[in-house]
C-alpha cells in the first residue's frame, strides 16, 4: 500500500460543476510530482511492531459514519475527531469520540483500570447528535473539572463538567453555539487574566444547498476541491469574561482574513510570554497570529517564513504540532498536507522559521500520503521525538478492487534520530504489521494505561476506531508529568524543562494540536538511559516556578503550583 499516488485535488482529475480542477486552482502552479528518494528504513522486515491494535478487546466499539447523501458531500470525507481527557478525575485517561450520522451520537468511554473501557455516554449526558467535527478540552469555569467543547458542521456545543461524572450543556448560557463548520479548537489564556479563552477554526461557509455534483474521471461521484466552493470563512476567537464568552474575532483582527482552517496549535513562538496561534489552511497560506498583548493579533506567517513552503506553494494544511525538536528551548512547527505535497517542518531560529522538511528526512516519506492527525511524540522513550501521521485520501483511488475502501492509506511512523532534527521511516508501516489501511482522520495521543508508553487512538471513517497501544520493546526510562493549576485542572501552557545532563528537553502542557482532537494534557518525557533525572523545572503561565532535583523516574508525577504570593 505504500504506492505513489497522484491526488486529484492537486492533479486536476476531479470535475467540479463541469470544469476541470486545474481551471479552478488558477495559475499558481504545482509542486513537482517526482518524489524525493525514500530514506533507508529504520528497521528490517523482521523488526517488532511499535503498536498493537486492541480497541475492541478493551471495550471501544466505535464506528464513525459520515454519509450524508448519495452524492459525495465534502463534510463526509473531512470529519473524524475526539478527545482524551480525565473527565471523572480518577487519574485515568478517558476517551470521547465524535459521530457523524450514526444513530447513537457521540460516545464517552470511561477508562476503568487502564485495560478496559465502558460506554458512559448516557449517564454522563454528552451524547450530542450533531454532525461532529472536532473537540477541545479545558477548565473554562475554573472549578478544577475539565470541560468539553464539541465543534460541529452546525452549532457547536459546550459541556460543563459538573464534577460528579455528569455534564450540562451550557452552550446558550455562555454565548457559544456558532452554526458554521467548526473544525479544530483550543482553550488558551490569550490575555493573561488566568481564565481560559477559546479559539475555533472554521473550514468553509458550507451548507447543503452549496454542494456540487463532482465526479472523477471514471464518472463516479467524488469529493470536490475546497477551492471550488469559493467559500473561505473566518475563524472565531472568544474572550472568557467570568465564565461567559464574548466573541472578539473582529476587534482582535482574527476576522480580518478568510481561509479554510483545519488545524490549530497555541504556542509562544517568539518567547514574549504571550500565546500565539498557528492555523493550518487547506490550499491557502497558513497563518501565524502573533499575540500583541493588547487584545489584538497580527498575522506574521509570511514575514516569519511559515505561511507556505520554500517553493512558494500554499499547501493543503491539515494537522499541526508545535514542539521543541532541536532542544534549543523554542517551539518548532510542523503542518501536514495532501499526497504529492510534503509536510512543512519549520525550525524556529530566534523567532523566524526555516523550512527544514527535506533536511529532516520528512519530505520523501510524507508526500506519499494524505496526512491528517499528526503528532511529534517520543514513542520509544529514547529522549528524541518521533513522528506519527494518520492518513487517508480525499479522492478515490481508481485502481483499487471493488469492495475495498478507495480512500484508505496506511499510517506513517518516523523515528527521531539522535541528531535531534532528523527522522527515519519505520517499518512495518505505521508501526503495526498486517494492519488493514483505513481512511483515518484524528490521531489522539495519550498514555491510556499509564505504563510510560504513549498510545494513539486513530479515528477511521466507516471503520472501527483503533487504539494503538504502545508495545515498543526495550523502551527507555520515562516520566509522565501531571502539571496542575491552582484549581486542580491541567495547567495549560505551563512550560516544563528537564535537565538530562547533556541536553535540556522543553515541553508544554497542552491539549491542542493534531487534527480535530484534544490530547492527553500530561507532559510525557522519554529519558533514554537516564535512570534519575538531574533536575526538572515547571514554569506556570503567571510566572511562578517549581524546581525538583534528583527526580525518580518511571512514574506518573503530579506537580502542583507553589502558593501565590
C-alpha positions in Angstrom: 0.0 0.0 0.0 3.0 2.4 0.1 2.5 3.2 -3.5 3.0 6.6 -5.1 -0.4 8.3 -5.8 -1.3 11.5 -7.6 -4.2 13.0 -5.7 -6.9 14.5 -8.0 -7.2 17.5 -5.7 -3.7 18.5 -7.0 -3.7 16.9 -10.4 -6.9 18.2 -11.9 -8.7 14.9 -12.1 -11.8 15.8 -10.2 -14.5 17.5 -12.2 -16.3 20.4 -10.4 -19.6 21.6 -12.0 -18.3 20.6 -15.4 -14.8 22.3 -15.1 -11.5 20.5 -14.6 -10.0 21.2 -11.2 -6.9 22.8 -12.8 -9.1 25.6 -14.2 -10.3 26.4 -10.6 -6.9 26.3 -8.9 -5.5 29.0 -11.1 -2.1 29.7 -12.4 -0.1 29.3 -9.2 1.5 26.1 -10.5 2.0 22.7 -8.9 4.8 21.3 -6.8 6.8 18.8 -8.9 5.2 15.4 -8.5 8.5 13.5 -8.6 9.1 12.0 -5.1 12.3 12.5 -3.2 14.3 9.4 -2.7 12.9 7.4 0.2 15.3 7.1 3.1 16.5 3.8 4.4 14.1 2.2 6.8 15.0 2.2 10.5 14.4 -1.5 10.9 14.4 -4.7 9.0 11.3 -6.5 7.8 11.5 -8.7 10.9 11.5 -5.7 13.3 8.9 -5.8 16.0 5.8 -3.8 15.9 5.6 -0.5 17.8 1.9 -0.8 18.5 -0.8 -3.4 18.8 -4.4 -2.6 17.8 -6.8 -3.7 20.5 -9.7 -1.2 20.8 -12.5 -3.8 20.6 -11.0 -6.1 23.3 -10.8 -3.1 25.6 -14.4 -2.1 25.1 -14.1 0.6 22.4 -16.5 -0.3 19.6 -17.0 3.0 17.8 -17.5 3.3 14.1 -17.7 6.8 12.5 -20.5 7.0 9.9 -20.4 10.1 7.7 -22.6 9.6 4.6 -25.0 12.5 4.1 -26.2 12.0 0.5 -25.9 9.7 -2.5 -23.5 12.3 -4.0 -20.2 13.0 -2.3 -20.6 15.9 0.1 -17.4 17.4 1.4 -18.0 17.1 5.2 -18.2 13.3 4.7 -14.5 13.0 4.0 -13.2 15.6 6.4 -14.6 14.8 9.9 -13.4 12.4 12.5 -12.4 13.9 15.8 -12.2 13.1 19.5 -10.6 13.9 22.9 -8.6 12.1 25.5 -9.2 13.6 29.0 -9.8 12.6 32.6 -13.4 13.6 32.9 -14.1 11.9 36.3 -10.8 12.9 38.0 -9.8 9.3 38.8 -6.3 9.7 37.4 -7.1 7.6 34.2 -7.4 8.9 30.7 -10.9 8.6 29.2 -11.9 8.9 25.6 -14.6 10.9 23.8 -15.4 10.2 20.1 -17.5 12.3 17.7 -20.1 10.8 15.4 -21.4 12.0 12.1 -24.7 10.3 11.2 -24.5 7.2 13.4 -27.8 6.8 15.3 -26.1 6.7 18.7 -24.4 10.1 18.5 -21.1 10.9 20.2 -19.7 8.5 22.7 -17.8 8.8 26.0 -15.7 5.8 27.1 -14.7 5.7 30.8 -11.3 4.1 31.4 -11.9 1.6 34.2 -8.4 0.3 35.0 -6.2 1.0 32.1 -7.2 -2.1 30.3 -10.9 -1.8 30.0 -13.4 0.9 28.9 -17.1 1.3 29.4 -19.6 3.4 27.5 -20.9 6.0 29.9 -22.4 8.4 27.4 -25.9 8.4 28.6 -25.2 8.7 32.3 -22.7 11.5 31.6 -25.0 13.4 29.3 -22.7 14.1 26.4 -24.3 12.2 23.5 -24.5 15.1 21.1 -26.3 14.2 17.9 -24.8 17.0 15.8 -22.6 16.2 12.8 -19.5 16.0 14.8 -16.2 17.6 13.7 -13.7 18.4 16.4 -13.2 18.6 20.2 -11.3 20.7 22.7 -10.9 20.3 26.5 -10.1 22.7 29.3 -11.5 24.1 32.6 -13.2 27.2 31.3 -15.0 28.0 34.6 -12.1 27.4 36.9 -13.7 24.8 39.1 -11.0 22.2 38.6 -13.1 19.9 36.4 -12.2 19.6 32.7 -15.0 20.8 30.4 -15.6 19.7 26.8 -16.3 21.7 23.6 -17.7 19.9 20.5 -17.4 21.6 17.1 -19.9 20.5 14.5 -20.9 21.0 10.9 -23.6 23.1 12.5 -24.0 24.5 16.0 -21.1 23.9 18.4 -21.8 22.6 21.9 -20.1 23.3 25.2 -20.5 20.7 28.0 -19.7 21.9 31.5 -18.3 19.2 33.8 -20.4 19.1 37.0 -17.7 17.2 38.9 -19.9 14.2 39.7 -19.4 12.3 36.5 -22.1 14.2 34.6 -22.1 17.2 32.2 -24.5 20.0 31.4 -25.0 21.6 28.0 -24.3 25.3 28.7 -23.8 26.4 25.2 -26.6 29.0 25.1 -26.0 30.5 28.5 -22.2 31.1 27.9 -22.6 32.7 24.5 -21.4 29.9 22.2 -23.1 27.7 19.6 -21.8 29.1 16.3 -23.7 27.4 13.4 -20.8 27.3 10.9 -18.5 24.4 10.1 -16.2 24.4 13.1 -13.1 22.2 12.9 -10.2 22.2 15.4 -10.4 24.3 18.5 -8.3 25.1 21.6 -8.7 26.6 25.1 -6.0 29.1 25.9 -5.5 32.2 28.0 -4.8 34.9 25.5 -4.9 37.9 27.8 -3.1 36.5 30.9 -6.1 37.0 33.2 -6.0 33.5 34.5 -9.1 32.1 32.8 -9.3 30.1 29.5 -10.4 31.8 26.3 -11.4 29.9 23.2 -10.2 29.7 19.6 -12.2 27.8 16.9 -11.1 27.2 13.4 -13.7 27.0 10.6 -13.3 25.3 7.3 -15.9 26.6 4.7 -19.0 28.7 4.6 -20.8 25.5 3.8 -24.5 24.4 3.5 -26.2 21.5 1.7 -27.5 23.9 -1.0 -23.9 24.9 -1.8 -22.8 21.3 -2.5 -21.7 20.5 -6.1 -22.1 17.3 -8.1 -18.4 16.4 -8.6 -17.3 13.3 -10.4 -14.0 11.7 -11.0 -12.6 10.8 -14.5 -14.5 7.5 -14.3 -17.8 9.3 -13.9 -18.3 8.3 -10.3 -19.3 10.8 -7.6 -16.2 12.1 -5.7 -15.4 14.9 -3.3 -15.0 18.4 -4.7 -11.8 20.5 -4.3 -12.3 23.0 -1.4 -11.4 26.0 -3.6 -14.2 25.0 -5.9 -16.8 26.3 -3.4 -15.2 29.7 -3.3 -16.4 30.0 0.3 -13.4 30.5 2.7 -14.5 31.7 6.1 -13.1 33.3 9.2 -12.0 31.7 12.4 -13.5 32.6 15.8 -11.9 34.0 19.0 -13.9 34.2 22.2 -12.8 36.0 25.4 -13.8 34.4 28.7 -15.5 37.1 30.8 -16.1 35.3 34.1 -17.4 32.1 32.6 -19.3 33.8 29.8 -17.8 34.1 26.3 -17.6 37.3 24.3 -16.7 36.9 20.6 -13.8 39.2 19.8 -12.9 38.0 16.3 -13.4 41.4 14.7 -11.7 43.7 17.2 -8.8 41.2 17.7 -8.1 41.1 14.0 -8.7 37.4 13.7 -11.8 38.0 11.4 -9.7 40.2 9.1 -8.6 37.3 7.0 -10.5 34.4 5.5 -9.3 30.9 5.0 -10.1 27.1 5.0 -9.0 26.4 8.6 -8.4 22.8 9.7 -5.6 22.5 12.4 -4.6 24.9 15.2 -2.0 24.9 17.9 -1.2 27.6 20.5 2.5 28.3 21.1 4.5 31.2 22.3 6.8 31.2 19.2 8.5 34.5 19.9 9.2 33.9 23.6 7.4 37.1 24.8 5.3 35.3 27.4 2.1 35.5 25.3 0.4 32.7 23.5 0.3 32.9 19.7 -1.8 30.8 17.3 -0.7 28.8 14.3 -3.6 27.8 11.9 -3.3 25.4 9.0 -5.4 26.3 6.0 -6.4 24.0 3.2 -4.9 25.2 -0.1 -4.4 28.7 1.3 -1.5 30.2 3.1 -1.2 29.1 6.8 -1.4 31.8 9.5 0.7 32.6 12.5 -1.3 35.0 14.7 1.2 36.8 16.9 -0.4 38.0 20.2 0.4 41.7 20.6 -0.7 41.7 24.3 -3.4 44.4 23.8 -6.2 42.1 22.7 -5.1 42.2 19.0 -3.3 39.7 16.8 -1.0 40.2 13.8 -0.8 37.5 11.1 3.0 37.3 10.8 3.2 34.0 9.0 4.6 35.5 5.7 7.1 37.7 7.5 8.4 34.9 9.7 8.6 32.3 7.0 5.8 29.8 7.8 2.8 30.6 5.6 3.9 28.3 2.8 6.9 26.1 1.9 10.2 27.2 0.4 8.9 26.7 -3.2 6.2 29.3 -2.6 3.3 26.8 -2.6 0.4 27.2 -0.2 -0.4 23.6 0.6 -3.4 21.7 1.9 -2.7 22.3 5.6 -4.4 19.8 7.9 -2.8 18.5 11.1 -0.3 20.6 13.1 2.1 20.3 16.0 4.4 22.6 17.9 7.4 21.1 19.8 11.0 21.8 20.6 12.5 19.3 18.2 16.1 20.6 18.3 16.3 21.2 22.1 17.1 24.9 21.8 14.3 26.0 24.0 11.9 27.4 21.4 9.0 25.8 19.7 9.2 24.5 16.1 6.2 23.9 13.9 5.0 21.2 11.6 1.9 21.0 9.4 0.9 18.0 7.3 -0.6 18.1 3.8 -2.1 16.2 1.0 -0.4 13.5 -1.1 2.2 14.8 -3.6 2.9 17.6 -1.1 5.5 17.2 1.6 4.9 18.2 5.2 6.1 21.6 6.1 8.6 21.4 9.0 9.7 24.8 10.3 12.6 25.1 12.6 12.3 28.1 14.9 15.5 30.1 14.6 15.2 33.0 17.0 11.5 33.7 16.2 11.9 33.2 12.4 11.2 29.9 10.7 13.3 27.9 8.3 11.7 25.2 6.2 13.7 22.2 7.1 11.4 19.5 5.8 13.9 17.7 3.5 16.8 18.3 5.8 14.9 16.4 8.5 14.1 13.5 6.2 10.4 14.1 6.3 9.9 15.1 2.6 10.1 11.8 0.9 8.0 9.6 3.2 5.3 12.2 3.9 4.4 13.1 0.3 3.2 9.5 -0.5 0.1 10.0 1.7 -2.7 12.4 2.6 -2.0 13.1 6.3 -4.5 14.4 8.9 -3.9 13.5 12.5 -0.3 14.4 13.4 2.0 14.3 16.4 5.6 14.6 17.5 5.8 12.0 20.3 8.7 10.1 21.9 7.2 6.6 21.5 10.3 4.6 22.2 11.4 6.8 25.2 14.9 7.4 23.8 14.5 11.2 24.5 14.1 12.1 20.8 10.7 12.9 19.4 9.2 10.6 16.8 6.6 11.3 14.2 3.1 9.8 13.6 0.6 10.7 11.0 -2.9 9.2 10.5 -3.6 9.0 6.8 -6.5 8.8 4.3 -7.1 10.2 0.9 -9.7 12.7 -0.1 -10.2 11.5 -3.6 -10.8 7.9 -4.6 -8.0 5.6 -5.8 -9.5 4.3 -9.1 -7.2 1.3 -9.1 -8.5 -0.5 -6.0 -10.6 -3.6 -6.3 -14.4 -3.5 -5.8 -15.4 -3.6 -2.2 -12.1 -2.1 -1.0 -12.0 1.4 0.7 -10.8 3.6 -2.2 -9.6 6.3 0.3 -7.7 4.1 2.7 -4.0 4.6 3.3 -1.5 3.1 5.8 -0.4 5.4 8.7 3.1 6.8 8.7 5.7 6.4 11.6 9.1 8.0 11.6 11.7 7.5 14.3 13.6 10.6 15.6 17.3 10.3 15.0 19.9 11.2 17.6 20.9 14.3 15.6 17.6 15.8 17.0 16.2 17.2 13.8 16.2 14.1 11.6 13.7 11.3 11.1 13.9 7.9 9.5 10.9 5.8 8.3 9.9 2.9 10.4 8.7 -0.5 9.1 6.2 -2.0 9.4 4.1 0.9 8.0 2.6 2.9 10.8 4.3 0.7 13.4 1.9 -2.2 13.1 2.4 -5.3 10.9 -0.6 -6.6 8.8 -3.0 -3.8 9.8 -5.5 -3.1 7.1 -5.2 0.5 5.8 -8.2 2.8 6.6 -9.4 6.3 5.9 -8.0 7.8 9.0 -8.5 11.3 10.4 -7.9 12.3 14.1 -4.8 10.9 15.9 -5.4 11.3 19.7 -2.3 10.9 21.7 -2.1 9.8 25.3 -0.9 7.1 27.8 -4.1 5.2 28.4 -2.6 2.5 30.6 0.0 4.7 32.4 2.9 2.4 31.6 5.1 5.2 30.2 4.5 4.4 26.5 2.4 6.9 24.6 -0.5 5.3 22.7 -2.5 6.6 19.8 -6.3 6.5 19.1 -7.0 6.7 15.4 -10.4 7.6 14.2 -11.4 6.0 10.9 -14.3 6.9 8.5 -16.6 3.9 8.1 -14.5 1.5 10.1 -13.8 0.8 13.8 -11.7 3.3 15.7 -8.4 1.9 16.7 -6.5 2.1 19.9 -2.8 1.6 19.0 -1.3 0.6 22.3 2.4 1.2 22.6 4.4 -2.1 22.7 7.8 -0.8 21.7 10.3 -3.3 23.1 13.1 -2.1 25.5 11.6 1.4 25.8 13.8 3.9 27.7 13.1 5.4 31.1 10.2 7.9 31.3 8.2 10.5 33.3 4.6 11.5 32.9 4.1 14.9 34.5 0.6 15.8 35.6 1.0 19.6 36.0 -2.0 21.3 37.6 -3.2 24.8 38.2 -4.5 26.3 41.4 -8.0 24.9 40.9 -6.6 21.4 40.2 -7.1 21.3 36.5 -4.4 20.8 33.9 -2.2 23.9 33.8 -2.4 24.6 30.1 0.6 26.4 28.6 2.8 25.7 31.6 6.4 25.0 30.4 8.5 22.0 31.6 12.2 21.9 31.2 14.1 18.7 32.1 17.9 18.6 32.5 19.2 15.3 31.1 22.8 16.2 31.8 24.0 16.8 28.2 20.7 18.1 26.9 17.6 20.0 28.1 14.2 18.9 27.0 11.4 21.6 26.7 7.8 20.5 26.7 4.5 22.4 27.0 1.3 21.4 28.9 -1.2 21.3 26.1 -4.4 19.6 24.8 -4.5 21.1 21.3 -2.6 20.2 18.0 -3.1 17.2 15.7 -6.4 17.3 13.8 -9.9 17.8 15.3 -8.5 16.3 18.5 -7.7 17.0 22.1 -4.8 15.1 23.6 -3.5 13.9 27.0 -2.6 17.1 28.9 0.1 15.3 30.8 3.7 16.0 29.7 5.5 12.9 28.6 9.2 12.7 28.8 11.2 9.9 27.3 14.5 9.8 29.1 16.5 7.0 27.4 19.2 5.6 29.7 18.7 8.4 32.3 17.6 6.5 35.4 17.4 9.6 37.7 16.6 13.0 36.3 19.2 15.6 37.5 16.6 18.4 37.7 13.2 19.4 36.5 11.6 22.9 36.4 8.0 23.9 35.7 7.0 27.5 34.9 3.3 28.3 35.1 1.8 31.0 32.8 1.7 33.5 35.6 5.5 33.2 36.1 5.6 31.0 39.2 8.1 28.2 39.1 8.9 25.0 40.8 12.2 23.1 40.6 12.7 19.5 41.6 16.1 18.0 41.8 17.2 14.3 41.5 13.8 13.1 40.2 12.9 9.5 40.5 11.8 8.2 37.0 9.4 5.6 35.5 6.3 7.0 37.2 3.4 9.5 36.9 4.3 12.6 38.9 1.7 15.2 39.8 3.1 18.7 40.2 1.0 21.4 41.8 1.9 25.1 41.7 3.5 26.9 44.6 1.3 29.1 46.6 0.5 32.5 45.1 2.3 35.4 46.8 
